Amino acid sequence: MSATVLIGTQWGDEGKGKITDLICADYDYCVRYQGGNNAGHTVIANGHELALHLVPSGVMYEQVTPVIGNGCVIDPKVLLEEIDKLEAEGISCARLKISAHAHMIMPYHVALDHAAEDNRAHKVGTTGRGIGPCYQDKAARIGLRMENLLDLERFEAHLKAVLPGKKCLLSEFYGQPTLDGDRILADYSGYAARLRDKICDTGLLLNLALDAGKQVLLEGAQGTQLDLDHGTYPYVTSSSCSAGGATVGSGIGPTRIDRVLGIAKAYLTRVGEGPFPTELDDEDGATLGSAGAEVGVTTGRARRCGWYDAPVVKYAAQVNGLTELALTKLDVLSAFAEIKVCVDYQDGRPVYETLPGWQTDITGCRSFEELPMAAQAYVKRLEELAGVPVTIVAVGPDRAQTILR
Ligand code: IMP
């Protein structure tokens, strides 16, 4: 038995999807354990690019069972749209399992997410998908869970109990139009008919699989700095993106996990508001943005770009107990004659070290030794600063454009 956690070490968008895709073939189960359709990753199916937000990347592999764990929040409408897109490309979602305990994103969560963000003095820059309000209801113990789709009478009773409060908040406090309960009931009854066969006790499923010697990959969404507890609060998402969340959000114990693989981009990006000390508001930042195609998969927003921040990744190593690191998008730095790395902070300001660039196309390199010496030195320096071995280096978007050390 063994489970691996794959986790973002920065502010999300580190290229987790590519690394999941790379290693997924070695696993029997691929599990999302937190977040919802605020996340986004692109998969290629039959030569077509599909943006996925909820379905775990493992769906692309026939031998992998994709699981949406109890720690996730699910918008059933979005999930069904994804299933339809995948199946239209011949990717079967028949194996997909959904935790009965995962909370459902309701239309009022989406409306409240927008209303709250519009009314905030200091904006978080949420994705507007209802994530925060859904987790709020989970903590307040008034949420609807996927299991409620299995008993529509109880669903209706629960909705009737919750809806007046939501309507009041929306109309009286935020001055927004209220929502039609009958419409919600009709829509969710339709989702229930299509999803009920996939809803089960995924915690039990995964524990039995581990007992039987199966391999489980726990796929984190977002990144450590967006973790509700360990990130740059309040500019964070509303779930536990860090490795600890993987056990809570999947229902397996920490002793089952023997590998924690952190993903770090060779530079840094962030979407949404909040601190970003190494952000580059200049030509270098624009170069990173264009060379790295830094546009959010979920919202289409341009990502903020900056130099690699070593204390951020060292912190992620500590919070998550990383056993190794995968460094992504190293090829994007080929544009620079000199590359800066933040190695420390003094009086709240980044202290930079300048490393020589390589200014050569490295997208064809397939071994560490093939990389220019300056690129090798860059990787080794980041490894030293993180205190964790870099075992994977990505030099391009394709699965093949990867160096295993
Ligand atoms: P929420 O998760 O929609 O509530 O947004 C909270 C913050 O997390 C915002 O700054 C978002 O931009 C950010 N965020 C949420 N999901 C992702 C992601 O998958 N990648 C990067 N940032 C994200």
Residues whose N, C-alpha, C, O or C-beta is under 5 A from the ligand:
A	BS01	IMP	W11 G12 D13 N38 A39 G40 V124 G125 T126 T127 G128 R129 I131 G132 Q222 L226 V236 T237 S238 V271 G272 E273
